[in-house]
């Protein structure tokens, strides 16, 4: 289902399911991130649903983003807890190992990579930017930008993911989501 106009980058509350028919395959991304072959196959065959709880902390003014990642193939779910304040957070991720991430809102002009700035819906002034260093796979860095796009006339929540390893390796994927409510 199309993302309603009431859903914005400051209100992603609800459930979103990846539309694998129009999304890019995550295979190359996972490979460069160091995920083993078997797990890449399992992840690629799964349908992922994001259950989002987003709110603003009254004391700090920062956005808290809690995302439950649920799979339809029996894989254990994962919980992302992000505060969009750019503070580095280190954790041991089930799939990716030891990582350090920073989360924030930013303008498109602040994004260095041209591909990350392209194709957002008209009028987009800010997006969410997640920057993750893979501490076990240095120098691998994943950038994820979230916002809304119109694809084939349908408004969708979208994530653009760019993974780089050093100066010479880079892969990218666009993930598009259907709104479930």
C-alpha angles and dihedrals in degrees: 000000000000119000108258117241088244090067112088137160087271092052114041093144111145139047125310126184123201112247102220092185092069102022125091118252113264091213099102092043093053091046094054089046088059099252110155122248097254094050090047090056093047092048093045091054094049128093108225124210122193117208105196129200110181126176142152119244106236092211100049103022090227123134117244115206119192113183123183110202110208125186128203094216102068097264112142113262123242130218122220115199113187134173112198095223101103092244110147113246123191123203143152106252118206093230104024104038121218112007140167116210139185124194130195148141113255141168121255089246090062092061111096097200113078093211091058090056096051134096101013117144117278113276095028108153101163138026137178115262123197117186117191129186114202102220094190093047104042129206090028115120126180121201119191123187121191130197141105132299135180109230120180089348094306124113111229141176106246140191122198112200124195121182121189131185111194117313100310109047125068136153130178139191137183117218119196125195137205117220114240098179 
